[in-house]
Amino acid sequence: MTDQLDRRDANAATRNAWDASAAYWDEYMGEGNDFVEVLIWPATLRLLALQPGQRILDIACGNGLYARKLAALDVDVVAFDFSAEMIRRAQARGAVASIDYRTLDVTDEAQLLSLGEASFDAAICQMALFDIADIEPLMAALPRLLKPGAAFVFSIMHPCFNSVHVTHMAEREDRDGDLVTTHSLKVSGYMTPSVQRGLAVPGQPEPHIYFHRPLGELLSTAFRHGFMLDTLDERAFPAGQPHRGNPLGWGSSFSEFPPVLVARMRHATAG
């Protein structure tokens, strides 16, 4: 699907797809994978610089795996997702006193503000901004939800190297008597925002919608609402790391290309 959907219809279609895939996704992801443990969580933890007793907002929390990681560090977490099935799966993994799970639509600014103004010491959004039909309400609400000086840390599929417009390639040649395999990426699109269906994990019951935005569009939405980019970390799997699974999947063979981008933003008026 390449046509631009009405935002409301796209949001509803995205919610339905995640509800349909919630059980499969939860079983597949569990408490994390290589993307989480090698690429996303170490950078996120470093950029958050958490202090015990802080209150953290987990945006589009999915099955709650990052909320549980945060709670284990002695902070309080409000974690929400617009998929009621995802929240049910998160809650089914066990009650944690310091996590408050909620079902809430990130594209609705009024719902976001109901979380409480100036009540969070930091916010995270892990691998989800590209799943959100309209990020404008989030960027408008966050400056009011966060305390002065608070960080907003997000991770995304790197839009330059990891999108529905990227093909993984492997080519083998006989180079002076040695068979040499070269891994590369073929990029067929980047600058034009697009809306396409795709599979986050193999075997997913129903594809969901990816909202591809080039970095300029993604960041400028935050800039319009007073955010400043504090840190940007492009995350790639290290060369030499043993490969597991699909030989054309992300791993050490593609160590020159970061599949994940982790960034920290702060509001320009932060004290």
C-alpha positions as CSV (number, residue, x, y, z in Angstrom):
1,M,0.0,0.0,0.0
2,T,1.7,3.2,-1.2
3,D,-1.2,5.6,-1.2
4,Q,-1.4,8.2,1.6
5,L,-4.3,7.3,3.9
6,D,-6.4,9.7,5.8
7,R,-4.6,10.1,9.1
8,R,-7.6,8.9,11.2
9,D,-8.2,5.9,8.9
10,A,-4.4,5.1,9.0
11,N,-4.4,5.3,12.8
12,A,-7.4,3.0,13.1
13,A,-5.8,0.5,10.6
14,T,-2.6,0.5,12.6
15,R,-4.3,-0.1,15.9
16,N,-6.3,-3.0,14.4
17,A,-3.1,-4.6,13.0
18,W,-1.3,-4.4,16.3
19,D,-4.3,-5.8,18.2
20,A,-4.3,-8.7,15.7
21,S,-0.6,-9.3,16.1
22,A,-0.2,-8.6,19.8
23,A,-0.1,-12.2,21.1
24,Y,2.4,-13.2,18.3
25,W,4.5,-10.1,18.9
26,D,4.6,-10.6,22.6
27,E,5.7,-14.3,22.3
28,Y,8.3,-13.4,19.7
29,M,9.8,-10.4,21.5
30,G,9.4,-11.6,25.1
31,E,11.8,-9.5,27.1
32,G,13.9,-8.4,24.1
33,N,16.2,-9.5,21.3
34,D,19.6,-8.5,19.8
35,F,18.2,-5.2,18.7
36,V,17.1,-4.4,22.2
37,E,20.2,-5.7,24.1
38,V,23.0,-4.7,21.7
39,L,21.7,-1.6,19.9
40,I,18.8,0.1,21.7
41,W,18.8,-0.4,25.5
42,P,22.5,0.4,26.2
43,A,22.3,3.7,24.3
44,T,18.9,4.6,25.9
45,L,20.1,3.9,29.4
46,R,23.2,6.0,28.8
47,L,21.2,9.0,27.4
48,L,18.6,8.8,30.1
49,A,21.1,9.0,33.0
50,L,18.3,7.9,35.4
51,Q,18.1,8.7,39.1
52,P,16.2,6.5,41.6
53,G,12.7,7.7,42.2
54,Q,12.2,9.5,38.9
55,R,9.0,9.2,37.0
56,I,9.4,8.1,33.3
57,L,6.9,8.1,30.5
58,D,7.1,5.1,28.1
59,I,5.3,6.1,24.9
60,A,3.9,3.3,22.7
61,C,5.1,0.7,25.1
62,G,4.0,-2.4,23.3
63,N,4.3,-5.5,25.5
64,G,6.0,-3.3,28.2
65,L,9.5,-4.8,27.9
66,Y,11.2,-1.4,28.3
67,A,8.8,-0.4,31.1
68,R,10.0,-3.5,33.0
69,K,13.6,-2.7,32.3
70,L,13.1,0.8,33.7
71,A,11.1,-0.3,36.7
72,A,14.0,-2.6,37.6
73,L,16.2,0.5,38.0
74,D,14.1,1.9,40.8
75,V,12.1,4.4,38.9
76,D,8.3,4.8,38.4
77,V,6.9,4.3,35.0
78,V,3.7,5.3,33.2
79,A,3.6,3.1,30.1
80,F,0.9,3.4,27.4
81,D,-0.1,2.0,24.0
82,F,-3.1,2.5,21.8
83,S,-3.4,-1.2,21.4
84,A,-5.6,-2.6,24.2
85,E,-4.4,-6.1,23.3
86,M,-0.8,-5.0,23.7
87,I,-1.5,-3.6,27.1
88,R,-3.3,-6.8,28.1
89,R,-0.2,-8.7,27.1
90,A,2.0,-6.4,29.1
91,Q,-0.2,-6.8,32.2
92,A,-0.2,-10.5,31.7
93,R,3.5,-10.6,32.2
94,G,3.0,-9.8,35.8
95,A,2.0,-6.8,38.0
96,V,4.8,-4.4,38.9
97,A,3.9,-1.9,41.5
98,S,6.1,0.8,39.9
99,I,4.5,0.5,36.4
100,D,1.2,2.1,35.6
101,Y,0.0,0.6,32.2
102,R,-2.6,2.6,30.3
103,T,-4.5,2.4,27.0
104,L,-4.1,5.8,25.3
105,D,-3.9,7.1,21.7
106,V,-0.6,9.0,21.0
107,T,-2.3,10.9,18.2
108,D,-4.8,12.5,20.5
109,E,-3.2,15.5,22.3
110,A,-6.0,15.8,24.9
111,Q,-5.5,12.2,25.9
112,L,-1.7,12.8,26.2
113,L,-2.2,15.8,28.4
114,S,-4.5,13.8,30.7
115,L,-1.3,12.1,31.9
116,G,-0.4,15.3,33.9
117,E,1.5,18.4,33.0
118,A,5.1,18.8,34.1
119,S,4.9,15.4,35.8
120,F,7.7,13.4,34.1
121,D,11.5,13.4,34.6
122,A,12.0,11.8,31.2
123,A,10.2,10.2,28.3
124,I,11.1,7.4,25.9
125,C,9.6,6.1,22.7
126,Q,11.3,2.9,21.5
127,M,11.0,1.9,17.9
128,A,7.6,3.3,17.4
129,L,7.6,6.8,15.9
130,F,7.5,5.2,12.4
131,D,4.3,3.3,13.5
132,I,2.5,6.5,14.4
133,A,0.2,8.1,11.7
134,D,0.6,11.6,13.1
135,I,3.5,12.6,15.4
136,E,2.4,16.3,15.7
137,P,0.2,15.8,18.7
138,L,3.0,14.0,20.6
139,M,5.5,16.7,19.9
140,A,3.0,19.4,20.9
141,A,2.1,17.6,24.2
142,L,5.6,16.5,25.3
143,P,6.9,19.9,26.3
144,R,3.9,20.2,28.7
145,L,4.2,16.7,30.1
146,L,8.0,16.9,30.8
147,K,9.6,18.8,33.7
148,P,12.0,21.6,32.8
149,G,15.3,20.1,31.6
150,A,13.8,16.6,31.1
151,A,15.0,14.4,28.3
152,F,13.0,12.8,25.5
153,V,14.9,9.8,24.2
154,F,13.7,7.9,21.2
155,S,14.9,5.1,19.0
156,I,13.8,4.5,15.4
157,M,14.6,2.3,12.5
158,H,17.3,4.4,10.8
159,P,15.3,6.0,7.9
160,C,18.4,6.1,5.6
161,F,19.3,2.4,5.9
162,N,16.4,0.5,7.5
163,S,13.0,1.1,5.8
164,V,10.6,-0.5,3.4
165,H,12.7,1.2,0.7
166,V,15.8,-0.8,1.5
167,T,16.9,-4.2,0.1
168,H,19.6,-6.3,1.6
169,M,22.0,-7.8,-0.9
170,A,24.9,-10.3,-0.9
171,E,27.1,-10.8,-3.9
172,R,29.8,-13.5,-4.3
173,E,32.8,-13.2,-6.6
174,D,35.9,-15.2,-7.4
175,R,38.7,-12.7,-6.4
176,D,42.1,-14.1,-7.3
177,G,41.0,-17.7,-6.4
178,D,39.1,-16.7,-3.3
179,L,35.3,-16.7,-3.1
180,V,34.4,-13.4,-1.5
181,T,30.9,-12.4,-0.4
182,T,30.1,-8.7,-0.2
183,H,27.1,-7.4,1.7
184,S,25.4,-4.2,0.7
185,L,22.1,-2.3,0.7
186,K,20.1,-1.1,-2.2
187,V,18.1,2.0,-1.3
188,S,15.2,2.9,-3.7
189,G,13.7,5.8,-1.8
190,Y,14.3,8.1,1.1
191,M,13.3,11.8,0.6
192,T,9.6,11.3,-0.1
193,P,7.4,10.4,3.0
194,S,5.5,7.2,2.3
195,V,3.0,4.9,3.9
196,Q,3.4,1.1,3.3
197,R,2.5,-2.1,4.9
198,G,5.2,-4.4,6.2
199,L,6.1,-7.2,8.6
200,A,8.0,-6.3,11.8
201,V,8.8,-9.9,12.5
202,P,8.6,-13.1,10.3
203,G,5.2,-14.8,10.5
204,Q,3.4,-11.9,11.9
205,P,-0.4,-12.6,11.5
206,E,-1.1,-9.2,9.9
207,P,1.2,-6.6,8.4
208,H,1.1,-3.2,9.9
209,I,1.7,0.2,8.5
210,Y,5.0,1.9,8.3
211,F,5.1,5.7,8.1
212,H,8.4,6.5,6.5
213,R,9.7,10.1,7.2
214,P,13.1,11.4,6.2
215,L,15.1,12.7,9.1
216,G,14.5,16.3,8.1
217,E,10.7,15.9,8.4
218,L,10.9,13.8,11.6
219,L,13.2,16.2,13.5
220,S,11.6,19.4,12.2
221,T,8.3,18.3,13.7
222,A,10.0,18.3,17.1
223,F,11.9,21.5,16.4
224,R,8.6,23.3,15.6
225,H,7.5,22.6,19.1
226,G,10.6,23.9,20.8
227,F,12.8,20.8,21.1
228,M,16.5,20.8,20.4
229,L,18.5,17.8,19.4
230,D,21.0,17.0,22.2
231,T,22.6,13.7,21.1
232,L,22.3,11.4,18.1
233,D,23.7,7.9,18.1
234,E,23.7,5.7,15.0
235,R,23.7,2.1,16.2
236,A,25.1,-0.8,14.2
237,F,26.0,-4.4,15.1
238,P,29.7,-4.8,15.6
239,A,31.9,-6.4,13.0
240,G,33.0,-9.9,13.9
241,Q,29.9,-10.7,16.0
242,P,28.7,-14.2,15.4
243,H,25.8,-14.2,13.0
244,R,22.5,-15.8,13.9
245,G,19.5,-16.5,11.8
246,N,18.9,-15.1,8.3
247,P,22.3,-14.5,6.6
248,L,20.7,-11.4,4.9
249,G,19.3,-10.2,8.2
250,W,20.8,-7.4,10.3
251,G,24.0,-8.5,12.0
252,S,27.8,-8.2,11.7
253,S,27.7,-8.7,7.9
254,F,26.1,-5.3,7.7
255,S,28.2,-3.6,10.4
256,E,28.8,-0.6,8.1
257,F,25.1,0.3,8.1
258,P,23.2,1.3,11.3
259,P,19.7,-0.1,11.4
260,V,18.8,1.9,14.5
261,L,19.1,5.6,15.4
262,V,18.9,6.7,19.0
263,A,18.4,10.4,19.9
264,R,18.0,12.6,22.9
265,M,16.0,15.9,22.7
266,R,15.4,18.6,25.3
267,H,13.0,21.5,25.1
268,A,14.6,24.8,24.2
269,T,13.1,26.5,27.2
270,A,14.4,23.9,29.6
271,G,15.8,25.4,32.8
